[in-house]
Amino acid sequence: MEKNLWKHILAVKQQSPLVHNITNYVVMNTTANALLAIGASPVMSHSKSEVKEMTHISNSLVINIGTLDEYWAEAMVMAAETAHSQHKPWILDPVGAGATSHRDDLLGRLLSYQPHVIRGNASEIIALARVNKTATKGVDSTASSDEAIDAARSLSQQHNNTVCISGKTDIIINQQQTIFIHNGHLLMTKVTGLGCSATAIIGAFLGTTDNVTEAVAAGMGLLGVSGELAAKQSAGPGSLQMNILDKLYNISEKEFKDHLKISIS
């Protein structure tokens, strides 16, 4: 798999997939810039009058429920339904899953349209799978990645998809294998929206390959390595955010392959 990941990174740069994002107010600018930096073409559209058409013309769909309201919830359902009916790849970011009944009700509706990928922190994945009760503090995780493995496996089996647990170690699970990516840096937790950026970046890779699991691994690996390298020249979270964008844009094959720490079981 490791040999294929760089090919996927190049494919995004060459093909510039159109990624339809229905995401949250906090991270729109951050995620759009991350997509542009890797070579993708972002569109942020949540109008119910156009989400079906926008999903139709896009290469992939990203749904992030971070800053939720009733209007956006309906737009998300419309887009997910369209992606499902047209066999369009899409990824769900269940921000704050378990925090309120409104979020959980919406997530139940969205899951019925079979997202190709679910990416969240450990607490969100556990809440989404309903296998355990766990505290959700804002959008931060109160559980470690390995605590959510059983929940992720349950989700993957139920929806026949790939589940990514973000954390100190990123864990990618499908019905055949479990992948561990040991990249990133603690300073990344001080910049809002990097998890959401990971979701959007995965969305870009979904738009260029049919191999869903490799798309997730390429996206998480790219952001993790870029964050790790960027942290080395950053004085704090402000410069880190800028340096990550630069590294996403100019990372070399040698940098990526030399620093990627991935294992498969």
C-alpha positions in Angstrom: 0.0 0.0 0.0 2.8 2.5 0.9 4.0 2.5 -2.7 0.5 3.6 -3.9 -0.1 6.5 -1.6 2.3 8.9 -3.4 0.6 8.0 -6.7 -2.7 9.1 -5.2 -1.2 12.4 -4.0 0.0 13.0 -7.6 -3.4 12.1 -9.0 -5.1 14.8 -6.9 -2.7 17.4 -8.2 -3.1 16.2 -11.8 -6.9 15.7 -11.8 -7.9 18.6 -9.5 -11.1 16.9 -8.3 -14.1 19.1 -7.5 -15.0 18.5 -3.9 -18.4 19.6 -2.7 -18.3 20.6 1.0 -21.2 21.1 3.3 -19.1 22.0 6.3 -19.1 24.3 9.3 -18.6 28.0 9.7 -15.5 27.6 11.8 -13.4 25.7 9.3 -14.6 26.8 5.8 -11.6 28.9 5.1 -9.2 26.4 6.5 -10.5 23.4 4.7 -10.9 25.3 1.4 -7.3 26.4 1.6 -6.1 22.9 2.5 -7.9 21.5 -0.6 -6.4 24.1 -2.8 -2.9 23.4 -1.4 -3.1 19.7 -2.4 -4.4 20.5 -5.8 -8.1 19.9 -5.4 -10.9 22.3 -6.3 -13.3 23.1 -3.4 -16.8 24.3 -3.6 -18.7 25.3 -0.4 -22.4 25.0 -1.1 -25.3 24.4 1.3 -28.3 26.0 -0.5 -31.1 23.5 -0.8 -31.9 24.9 -4.2 -28.6 23.6 -5.6 -27.1 20.9 -3.4 -28.4 18.1 -5.6 -27.0 19.6 -8.8 -23.7 20.5 -7.0 -23.4 16.9 -5.7 -24.1 15.6 -9.2 -21.3 17.6 -10.9 -18.7 17.1 -8.1 -16.3 14.2 -7.9 -17.0 13.7 -4.2 -19.0 15.0 -1.3 -17.9 16.0 2.2 -20.5 16.4 5.0 -19.3 17.9 8.3 -22.0 18.6 11.0 -20.0 21.0 13.1 -22.1 24.2 13.3 -25.5 22.7 12.8 -28.9 24.2 12.1 -32.2 23.0 10.8 -31.7 24.4 7.3 -28.2 22.9 6.9 -29.3 19.6 8.3 -31.9 19.3 5.5 -29.3 20.3 2.9 -27.0 17.6 4.2 -29.6 14.9 3.9 -30.5 16.0 0.4 -26.8 15.9 -0.7 -26.2 12.5 1.0 -29.3 11.1 -0.7 -28.1 12.4 -4.1 -24.6 11.0 -3.6 -26.0 7.6 -2.6 -28.4 7.4 -5.5 -25.7 8.4 -8.0 -23.0 6.2 -6.5 -20.9 9.3 -5.7 -18.2 8.8 -3.1 -18.8 10.7 0.1 -17.4 11.1 3.6 -19.1 11.9 6.9 -17.5 13.9 9.7 -19.7 13.4 12.8 -18.5 16.4 14.8 -19.9 16.3 18.3 -21.6 13.0 17.9 -23.4 12.1 21.2 -23.5 15.7 22.4 -27.2 16.3 21.7 -30.2 14.3 20.5 -30.5 16.6 17.5 -27.0 15.7 16.2 -27.6 12.0 16.8 -31.0 12.1 15.0 -29.3 13.8 12.0 -26.4 11.3 12.0 -28.9 8.4 11.9 -30.5 9.9 8.8 -27.1 10.5 7.2 -25.9 7.0 7.9 -28.8 5.5 6.1 -27.2 6.8 2.9 -24.1 4.7 3.4 -21.1 7.1 3.5 -18.1 5.5 1.9 -15.9 6.9 4.8 -16.6 8.1 8.4 -13.8 10.1 10.0 -14.0 11.3 13.6 -12.2 11.3 16.9 -12.5 8.4 19.3 -15.4 9.8 21.3 -17.4 10.6 18.1 -16.8 7.1 16.7 -17.9 5.5 19.9 -21.0 7.7 20.2 -21.8 7.0 16.5 -21.7 3.3 17.0 -23.8 3.4 20.1 -21.5 0.7 21.7 -20.6 2.7 24.8 -21.4 5.9 26.6 -18.6 8.5 26.5 -18.4 12.2 27.4 -18.0 14.6 24.5 -16.2 17.8 25.3 -16.8 20.2 22.4 -15.3 18.6 19.4 -12.3 17.2 21.4 -12.0 13.5 22.2 -12.1 12.2 25.8 -11.2 8.8 24.6 -8.0 7.5 23.0 -8.0 6.1 19.4 -7.5 2.5 20.5 -10.6 2.6 22.7 -12.7 3.2 19.6 -11.5 0.3 17.5 -14.4 -2.0 18.4 -16.9 0.8 17.7 -15.2 1.5 14.3 -15.3 -2.2 13.4 -19.0 -2.3 14.2 -19.6 0.8 12.0 -17.6 -0.6 9.2 -19.4 -4.0 9.2 -22.8 -2.4 9.5 -22.3 0.1 6.6 -19.7 -1.8 4.6 -17.3 1.2 4.6 -14.0 2.5 5.9 -13.8 4.2 9.3 -11.0 6.5 10.4 -10.3 7.3 14.0 -8.2 10.4 14.4 -5.8 10.8 17.3 -2.2 10.6 18.4 -2.2 7.5 16.2 -4.7 7.5 13.3 -6.4 4.2 12.9 -8.1 3.2 9.6 -10.5 0.2 9.7 -12.3 -1.7 7.1 -13.6 -5.3 7.1 -10.3 -6.7 5.9 -7.6 -4.8 7.7 -6.5 -2.2 10.2 -4.0 0.5 9.3 -2.1 2.6 11.8 -0.5 5.9 10.9 1.9 7.3 13.5 2.5 10.8 12.1 1.5 14.3 13.2 2.5 16.6 16.1 0.9 17.6 19.4 0.9 21.3 18.3 -1.7 20.4 15.6 -4.3 20.0 18.4 -3.9 23.8 19.0 -5.1 24.7 15.6 -8.9 24.5 15.0 -10.1 22.7 11.9 -7.2 20.4 11.2 -9.4 17.3 11.8 -12.0 18.8 9.5 -9.2 19.5 7.0 -8.3 15.8 7.2 -11.9 14.9 6.3 -11.9 17.3 3.3 -8.6 16.0 2.1 -9.8 12.5 2.2 -12.8 13.7 0.2 -10.4 14.9 -2.5 -8.7 11.5 -2.7 -12.1 9.8 -2.9 -12.7 11.8 -6.0 -9.7 10.3 -7.8 -9.6 6.6 -6.9 -12.0 3.8 -6.4 -9.8 2.4 -3.6 -11.5 3.9 -0.6 -9.1 2.6 2.0 -6.0 3.8 0.1 -7.8 7.2 -0.3 -8.2 7.5 3.5 -4.6 6.4 4.2 -3.2 8.8 1.6 -5.2 11.7 3.0 -4.3 11.0 6.7 -0.7 10.3 5.8 -0.3 13.5 3.8 -1.7 15.7 6.5 0.2 13.9 9.3 3.5 14.1 7.6 2.9 17.7 6.5 2.0 18.7 10.1 5.0 16.9 11.5 7.4 18.6 9.1 5.7 22.0 9.5 5.9 21.8 13.3 9.7 21.7 13.1 9.8 25.3 11.8 6.8 26.7 13.7 6.9 28.9 16.8 3.3 28.2 17.7 -0.1 27.4 16.3 -0.3 30.6 14.2 2.8 29.8 12.2 1.9 26.1 12.2 -1.3 26.8 10.3 0.6 28.7 7.6 3.4 26.2 7.4 1.1 23.2 7.1 -0.6 24.8 4.1 2.8 25.4 2.5 3.9 21.8 3.2 0.7 20.4 1.8 1.5 22.4 -1.3 5.2 21.7 -1.8 5.8 18.3 -0.1 8.2 16.1 -2.0 8.0 12.4 -2.7 11.2 11.9 -0.6 9.8 13.9 2.3 6.6 11.9 2.3 8.1 8.5 1.9 11.0 9.1 4.4 8.7 10.4 7.2 5.5 8.3 6.7 5.1 5.8 9.6 2.4 3.3 8.6 1.7 -0.3 9.7 -1.0 -2.7 8.7 -2.5 -5.6 10.5 
